[in-house]
């Protein structure tokens, strides 16, 4: 995917009675952190229960995986081989 660039010009505040002229940034730059979500590629024989058991040590957490991927899943019972699932934080 392409990168999103945003150019922001600095703003000069003037004509404020009793306030010295100063230069302010119009917007703070976005903080760069490593917040890339973990993912898992579905393989033959997988189920949300098995994936949750492997990722979290608890199959009951399969609901968390489903909720994180609801926008791309038609049902919690239907997975496609090769499908990429987002794995939420523990």
Buried (B, 14 or more C-beta within 10 A) or exposed (E): EEEEEEEEEEEEEEEEEEEEEEEEEEEEEEEEEEEEEEEBEBEEEBBBBBBBBEBBEEBEBBEBBBEBBEEEBEEBEEBEEEBEBBBBEE
